[in-house]
Amino acid sequence: MKAASLHEIKKELSAIDMDKLQELCLRLAKYKKDNKELLTYLLYEASDENAYVENIKTDIDDLFGTVTKENLYYAKKNLRKILRMVNKQIRYSGVKQTELELRIHFCALMKNGIRFKSSQVLVNLYQQQLKKIHSTLTKLPEDLQFDYRGAIANLA
């Protein structure tokens, strides 16, 4: 079966009544955890982005507490797991400022909590996050860029 394009799906959804649309959304959420998480974000958390960011930062802090600092192999695995979660939350939000705050928070915790300089893999992971931070920073307005430059300077 070939999937329809987004344009075709949007056109078809506009022709469906509200009850049928609600039924389709519930059915979509039932089969995949990511769909349910995205729907939860859109319904409950999108209206208060700051609270959403703070909740994600708290989750990141909790996950960093479980990272093994003695063995860099396991630290790398744990950090990649945390980074997958962060990337998923960034995708749900779609707000550049949220992306910047979460990536800065991740890098700050990584810099202060783990001695990653002896592992080239972790150094590369950290550098890649810094590149993403800088590319996201250029997409923000000048006043917001100025606000974040101090936090980014501490990471470099």
C-alpha positions as CSV (number, residue, x, y, z in Angstrom):
1,M,0.0,0.0,0.0
2,K,1.3,3.4,-1.0
3,A,1.0,6.2,1.6
4,A,-0.9,9.4,0.5
5,S,0.9,12.7,0.5
6,L,0.3,15.2,3.2
7,H,-1.6,17.5,0.8
8,E,-4.0,14.6,0.0
9,I,-4.4,13.7,3.7
10,K,-5.1,17.4,4.6
11,K,-7.7,17.6,1.8
12,E,-9.4,14.4,2.9
13,L,-9.4,15.5,6.6
14,S,-11.1,18.8,5.8
15,A,-14.0,16.9,4.3
16,I,-14.6,14.6,7.4
17,D,-17.0,15.5,10.2
18,M,-15.7,16.0,13.8
19,D,-16.9,12.7,15.2
20,K,-15.1,10.7,12.5
21,L,-12.0,12.9,12.9
22,Q,-12.0,12.2,16.7
23,E,-12.3,8.5,16.0
24,L,-9.4,8.6,13.6
25,C,-7.2,10.4,16.1
26,L,-7.9,8.0,18.8
27,R,-7.3,5.0,16.6
28,L,-4.0,6.6,15.5
29,A,-2.9,7.2,19.1
30,K,-3.8,3.6,20.1
31,Y,-1.3,1.9,17.9
32,K,1.9,3.8,18.4
33,K,3.4,5.3,21.5
34,D,5.0,8.2,19.7
35,N,1.6,9.3,18.3
36,K,0.1,9.2,21.7
37,E,3.0,11.3,23.1
38,L,2.6,13.8,20.4
39,L,-1.1,14.0,20.9
40,T,-0.5,14.5,24.6
41,Y,1.9,17.3,23.9
42,L,-0.5,19.0,21.5
43,L,-3.5,18.7,23.8
44,Y,-2.1,19.4,27.2
45,E,1.4,20.9,27.0
46,A,1.6,23.1,23.9
47,S,-0.3,25.9,25.6
48,D,2.4,26.4,28.2
49,E,5.8,25.9,26.5
50,N,7.8,27.1,29.5
51,A,6.3,24.5,31.8
52,Y,6.9,21.9,29.2
53,V,10.6,22.9,28.9
54,E,11.0,22.8,32.7
55,N,9.4,19.3,32.9
56,I,11.8,18.0,30.2
57,K,14.8,19.6,32.0
58,T,13.7,17.8,35.2
59,D,13.5,14.5,33.2
60,I,16.9,15.1,31.8
61,D,18.3,15.8,35.3
62,D,16.8,12.6,36.6
63,L,18.3,10.6,33.6
64,F,21.7,12.2,34.1
65,G,21.6,10.9,37.7
66,T,21.6,7.4,36.4
67,V,24.6,7.8,34.0
68,T,27.6,5.7,35.0
69,K,30.5,8.1,35.2
70,E,33.3,5.5,35.8
71,N,32.8,3.5,32.6
72,L,32.7,5.7,29.5
73,Y,31.3,2.9,27.4
74,Y,28.1,2.7,29.5
75,A,28.1,6.5,29.9
76,K,28.0,6.8,26.1
77,K,25.1,4.4,25.9
78,N,23.2,6.3,28.6
79,L,24.0,9.7,27.0
80,R,22.7,8.5,23.6
81,K,19.5,7.3,25.2
82,I,19.0,10.7,26.9
83,L,19.8,12.5,23.6
84,R,17.2,10.3,21.8
85,M,14.6,11.4,24.3
86,V,15.6,15.1,24.0
87,N,15.5,15.0,20.2
88,K,12.0,13.4,20.4
89,Q,10.7,16.2,22.7
90,I,12.3,18.8,20.4
91,R,10.5,17.3,17.4
92,Y,7.2,17.4,19.3
93,S,7.6,21.0,20.2
94,G,8.9,22.4,17.0
95,V,9.8,25.7,18.7
96,K,13.4,26.8,18.1
97,Q,13.8,28.4,21.5
98,T,12.7,25.2,23.2
99,E,15.3,23.3,21.1
100,L,18.0,25.7,22.1
101,E,17.2,25.5,25.8
102,L,17.1,21.7,25.9
103,R,20.3,21.3,24.0
104,I,22.1,23.9,26.2
105,H,20.8,22.1,29.3
106,F,22.0,18.7,28.0
107,C,25.5,20.1,27.1
108,A,25.8,21.9,30.5
109,L,25.0,18.7,32.4
110,M,27.3,16.7,30.2
111,K,30.2,19.2,30.6
112,N,29.8,19.4,34.4
113,G,28.9,15.8,35.2
114,I,31.1,13.6,33.0
115,R,34.8,13.6,32.1
116,F,34.3,12.9,28.5
117,K,37.6,14.4,27.1
118,S,39.2,11.0,27.2
119,S,36.6,9.5,24.9
120,Q,36.7,10.7,21.3
121,V,33.1,9.4,20.8
122,L,31.8,11.5,23.6
123,V,33.8,14.5,22.5
124,N,32.3,14.1,19.0
125,L,28.8,13.8,20.5
126,Y,29.3,17.0,22.5
127,Q,30.7,18.9,19.5
128,Q,27.8,17.8,17.4
129,Q,25.4,19.2,19.9
130,L,27.3,22.5,20.0
131,K,27.0,22.7,16.1
132,K,23.2,22.1,16.4
133,I,23.0,24.8,19.1
134,H,24.9,27.3,16.9
135,S,22.8,26.5,13.8
136,T,19.6,26.9,15.9
137,L,20.8,30.2,17.4
138,T,21.2,31.8,13.9
139,K,17.5,31.1,13.3
140,L,16.3,33.1,16.3
141,P,15.8,36.9,16.4
142,E,18.7,39.1,17.4
143,D,17.4,39.9,20.9
144,L,17.0,36.2,21.8
145,Q,20.4,35.4,20.3
146,F,22.0,37.9,22.7
147,D,20.2,36.3,25.6
148,Y,21.6,32.9,24.9
149,R,25.2,33.9,23.9
150,G,26.3,33.9,27.6
151,A,25.1,30.4,28.2
152,I,26.6,29.1,25.0
153,A,30.0,30.8,25.8
154,N,30.1,28.7,29.0
155,L,29.8,25.5,27.0
156,A,32.6,26.1,24.6
